[in-house]
Amino acid sequence: MSARLASGIWVSAYVLRLQLAGIPVYVTAKGDETAGAVVVKVATLDGRARAFQRSFDPMSGARVWTLLVQGAEREVDEVLARQRQRDRDLWVLELEDRQGRTLLDQIGLD
């Protein structure tokens, strides 16, 4: 069983990885440094967006990123605002990438 990385450290490393890839990223809601959940929103700059959350694969027990919501960016923002109202410890990261890249499929970001 692997140790869980503190949320603040994971966010800092992820932001650096995105910056090195030339993907603009903004921390729009800072959550709990130790155990806050993280949502990653990617805006494709055409009025659309997707948001991902980390969950567990029921078959393997592994942590995976799953699609939380997609659609018009305004609607995605509304869902994220409701999530944040329910969970003040939630981190929300917003990316801007025409190709919709998040890098969440890369090794070490699970």
Order of alpha helices (4+ residues) and beta strands (2+ residues): alpha-beta-beta-beta-beta-alpha-beta
